[in-house]
């Protein structure tokens, strides 16, 4: 149920988000804080995933291996938390668990496809399916996961979820199409980023949050608030991921740093870096014109990362992550306080913290009137 805006409640809420303790350091947000409430349900989701991916062919093995490699399980966690937020109880419904597993299968399918498109050698710190099995197996393995996810969702007998899933798949494909068409372009604006990120990333967040709440019988206002939360959280997650591609380490992100640019994808952070060094932009353009199939020379990648670490270069992107975080928290603030809502708030906090640091978690606040 939606609540009216109360400045006192908002202040208490924001204090809990920034974890203010006099004389103490701010605690680092952890994924465990998000998943603890649904730990038992997530274990059941893992069984669903295992059963859905019988290792009967090289294609199913490729898909199964990526699922078994783990991952954050952020999307099924969103499904389960959104469901519990509405019904306020432990969820053991086969419908909910199956839907959560299906959302994760859809996500894993996109990873298998993305790794082929990006020619990625690593995923989660291990060789990608395309490196182990080849591109055809990786592509068909992704297709297999999508088909099995659609079968699970269709078996629920919920036309609303059928329509929403098809719309989500359309968004995923159109996002990939636009990203492919932009290869070679060395500039990106915020509108373009938001459009692609909504399609490729936020759409699955929305499917999970709205679909989970729908299965629990949520009212339309609650569905609307969860849609807004998930959309903004998805944008924060994608931009955060783009920042980590420039600012993190291979050990932390499970892939090579600077992989986006090396595969031809210019993200919003990369665009901001190139705006600081027009000569570097020209060098990249000249290299691609002369040898379009060759990877960028090491000196260009090194220079790009060097600029990215200079003070202030990526401030606009970090501010945007905080802005998306604020928007996501605003939507959650319209819902009744609960441990499930707090877990979703912690998820937003984690997304802001990952690339920006604890001081930015403190800044992820709603502007009070």
C-alpha positions, -999 to 999 in steps of 0.1 A, spaced: 0 0 0 13 35 -9 20 59 19 17 97 19 50 117 21 61 123 57 94 143 61 101 127 95 97 92 81 118 102 51 146 115 73 146 83 94 146 63 61 176 81 47 195 78 80 190 41 78 201 40 41 234 59 49 238 37 81 247 67 102 263 57 135 280 85 155 317 78 158 316 47 136 325 41 100 298 35 75 292 -2 70 299 -16 35 267 -28 19 268 -65 11 248 -87 -12 242 -110 18 222 -82 33 199 -84 3 196 -121 0 195 -132 36 157 -129 38 152 -152 8 181 -176 14 159 -206 16 138 -197 -14 170 -191 -34 182 -226 -26 149 -238 -40 154 -217 -71 189 -233 -76 171 -267 -76 147 -254 -103 177 -243 -124 195 -276 -120 164 -296 -130 157 -273 -159 191 -277 -174 196 -315 -178 231 -320 -192 220 -339 -223 240 -322 -251 269 -299 -255 245 -269 -258 227 -277 -226 260 -284 -209 273 -249 -219 242 -233 -205 243 -255 -173 280 -247 -167 273 -209 -167 244 -213 -144 264 -236 -120 292 -210 -121 271 -190 -97 266 -153 -100 249 -128 -78 214 -141 -84 202 -105 -81 173 -109 -104 157 -139 -87 163 -122 -54 143 -92 -67 115 -116 -77 114 -132 -43 117 -99 -23 90 -83 -44 67 -112 -37 74 -112 0 70 -75 2 33 -79 -9 24 -111 10 48 -107 39 57 -144 43 81 -171 33 74 -181 -3 74 -217 -13 50 -215 -42 61 -234 -72 47 -205 -93 70 -179 -77 100 -202 -75 96 -212 -111 92 -176 -122 123 -166 -103 143 -194 -120 129 -184 -154 140 -148 -150 175 -160 -141 175 -183 -172 166 -154 -194 195 -134 -179 219 -163 -184 208 -167 -220 217 -130 -227 252 -136 -212 258 -165 -235 248 -144 -265 266 -113 -254 299 -132 -250 297 -143 -286 289 -108 -298 317 -93 -277 341 -121 -284 347 -122 -246 373 -146 -233 362 -145 -196 330 -145 -177 329 -146 -139 367 -151 -139 365 -183 -160 367 -190 -198 334 -182 -215 313 -209 -231 324 -197 -265 360 -203 -256 353 -238 -243 327 -250 -268 327 -225 -297 303 -198 -308 276 -221 -323 272 -240 -290 271 -208 -270 244 -193 -292 222 -224 -292 228 -229 -255 214 -194 -249 185 -201 -272 178 -233 -252 177 -214 -220 152 -188 -234 129 -216 -247 129 -233 -213 123 -201 -195 94 -193 -218 80 -228 -212 81 -223 -174 64 -189 -176 38 -201 -200 29 -230 -177 20 -205 -150 -12 -197 -170 -9 -159 -164 -15 -139 -197 -1 -108 -180 32 -125 -174 32 -139 -209 28 -105 -224 53 -89 -201 79 -116 -209 75 -112 -247 78 -74 -243 110 -79 -222 125 -101 -249 117 -75 -275 134 -49 -254 164 -71 -250 168 -77 -287 162 -41 -297 188 -29 -271 213 -53 -287 204 -42 -322 209 -5 -313 242 -13 -295 255 -32 -326 245 -3 -349 264 21 -327 297 1 -330 324 25 -341 307 56 -328 329 73 -303 303 94 -285 273 87 -264 248 110 -247 227 103 -216 195 98 -236 211 71 -257 226 54 -227 193 53 -208 174 39 -238 199 11 -244 204 4 -207 167 2 -201 163 -23 -229 193 -45 -222 194 -43 -184 165 -26 -166 139 -45 -185 148 -78 -167 148 -60 -134 113 -47 -141 101 -82 -152 114 -96 -119 100 -70 -96 66 -65 -112 62 -102 -121 70 -113 -86 46 -88 -70 19 -97 -95 21 -133 -85 15 -122 -49 -16 -103 -59 -2 -67 -57 -24 -38 -64 -17 -16 -94 -1 13 -74 23 -12 -58 32 -26 -92 38 9 -105 61 18 -76 81 -15 -81 83 -8 -118 98 26 -111 122 11 -85 134 -16 -108 138 7 -138 160 31 -120 179 4 -102 186 -12 -136 200 20 -150 222 24 -119 234 -12 -122 244 -8 -159 262 25 -155 279 11 -124 290 -19 -145 303 5 -172 323 24 -146 338 -8 -132 350 -17 -167 373 13 -164 380 16 -127 381 -19 -112 404 -49 -115 401 -82 -135 399 -101 -102 369 -80 -90 348 -80 -122 358 -114 -136 368 -100 -170 395 -78 -186 394 -42 -176 386 -20 -206 369 -48 -224 340 -25 -236 361 -3 -258 383 -31 -269 353 -49 -284 340 -17 -301 314 -6 -275 317 30 -264 299 34 -231 290 67 -214 321 66 -192 343 59 -222 327 88 -240 334 111 -211 371 99 -210 375 106 -248 360 141 -243 390 149 -222 415 139 -249 404 147 -285 438 134 -298 430 99 -283 396 100 -300 413 108 -333 438 80 -328 411 54 -322 391 66 -352 423 64 -374 431 29 -362 396 17 -369 396 32 -403 429 16 -412 425 -18 -395 388 -22 -385 392 -59 -376 423 -54 -354 420 -48 -316 431 -14 -303 469 -12 -296 478 -15 -259 490 21 -257 455 34 -265 439 12 -238 465 22 -213 460 59 -221 422 55 -218 425 39 -183 451 65 -173 426 93 -181 398 75 -164 416 75 -131 423 113 -132 402 133 -106 369 145 -119 369 127 -152 341 103 -144 322 125 -119 293 130 -142 287 92 -145 291 87 -107 266 115 -101 242 98 -125 245 65 -106 236 84 -74 207 101 -92 193 68 -104 198 55 -69 178 84 -55 150 77 -80 149 41 -71 148 49 -34 120 74 -39 99 47 -55 105 23 -26 97 51 -1 61 50 -14 57 14 -1 50 4 35 82 -1 56 92 -38 59 123 -59 61 117 -68 24 117 -31 15 148 -26 35 165 -54 16 156 -37 -17 170 -4 -4 202 -22 5 204 -34 -31 203 1 -44 229 11 -18 251 -17 -30 248 -6 -66 258 29 -58 287 18 -36 303 -8 -60 321 16 -83 319 49 -63 328 40 -27 312 45 7 312 83 5 288 81 -24 264 58 -4 261 86 21 252 110 -8 225 86 -22 197 106 -5 164 120 -14 162 158 -16 137 167 10 114 197 6 
